[in-house]
Amino acid sequence: MKYLIVIEETKTGFSAYSPDLDGCVATGKTRAEVEKNIKEAIAFHLEGMKEDGELLPGSHSYSKYLSVPVPA
């Protein structure tokens, strides 16, 4: 399955989450590290949901950049 992830730069590195998976987050000192960590976190999250008998959510999020005029 594919899930959208959002990666944000922080004061100490990077953080990531998936809008499709409530509570599934990860951090890392580098972009590569946070991407590795969120992939592992998603797998762990889905495994726990499956063990608890929950339905695995499909991906329902998408991303898009918008141009917004900035007042002078």
C-alpha positions as CSV (number, residue, x, y, z in Angstrom):
1,M,0.0,0.0,0.0
2,K,1.1,3.6,-0.5
3,Y,0.5,6.4,2.0
4,L,1.1,10.1,1.7
5,I,3.7,11.3,4.2
6,V,4.4,14.9,5.3
7,I,8.0,15.7,6.2
8,E,8.8,18.9,8.1
9,E,12.1,20.4,9.1
10,T,12.5,21.1,12.8
11,K,15.2,22.8,14.9
12,T,16.8,19.4,15.6
13,G,16.2,17.5,12.3
14,F,13.0,16.3,10.7
15,S,9.6,14.9,11.6
16,A,7.1,13.0,9.5
17,Y,3.6,11.8,9.7
18,S,0.9,10.4,7.5
19,P,-2.5,12.1,7.4
20,D,-4.1,8.7,6.6
21,L,-2.8,7.1,9.8
22,D,-3.7,8.9,13.0
23,G,-0.9,9.0,15.5
24,C,1.7,7.5,13.2
25,V,4.8,9.8,13.5
26,A,8.6,9.6,13.2
27,T,11.6,11.8,13.6
28,G,15.2,11.7,12.3
29,K,18.3,13.9,12.2
30,T,18.3,13.7,8.3
31,R,15.8,13.4,5.6
32,A,16.9,9.9,4.8
33,E,16.7,8.9,8.4
34,V,13.2,10.3,8.9
35,E,12.0,8.6,5.7
36,K,13.4,5.3,6.9
37,N,11.9,5.8,10.3
38,I,8.4,6.7,9.0
39,K,8.4,3.7,6.7
40,E,9.1,1.5,9.7
41,A,6.6,3.3,11.8
42,I,3.8,2.8,9.2
43,A,4.6,-0.9,8.9
44,F,4.5,-1.2,12.7
45,H,1.3,0.8,12.9
46,L,-0.5,-1.3,10.3
47,E,0.7,-4.5,11.9
48,G,-0.8,-3.4,15.2
49,M,-4.1,-2.5,13.6
50,K,-4.2,-5.9,11.9
51,E,-3.5,-7.7,15.2
52,D,-6.3,-5.7,16.8
53,G,-8.7,-6.7,14.1
54,E,-9.1,-3.2,12.7
55,L,-9.6,-2.6,9.0
56,L,-6.5,-1.1,7.4
57,P,-7.2,2.3,6.0
58,G,-6.7,3.2,2.4
59,S,-4.9,6.3,1.3
60,H,-7.4,9.2,1.0
61,S,-5.0,12.1,1.2
62,Y,-3.3,14.0,-1.6
63,S,-0.9,17.0,-1.8
64,K,-0.9,20.1,-3.9
65,Y,1.0,23.4,-3.8
66,L,-1.1,26.5,-4.2
67,S,0.1,29.9,-5.3
68,V,-1.2,32.6,-3.0
69,P,-0.7,36.4,-3.6
70,V,1.2,38.0,-0.7
71,P,0.2,41.6,0.2
72,A,2.8,44.2,-0.5
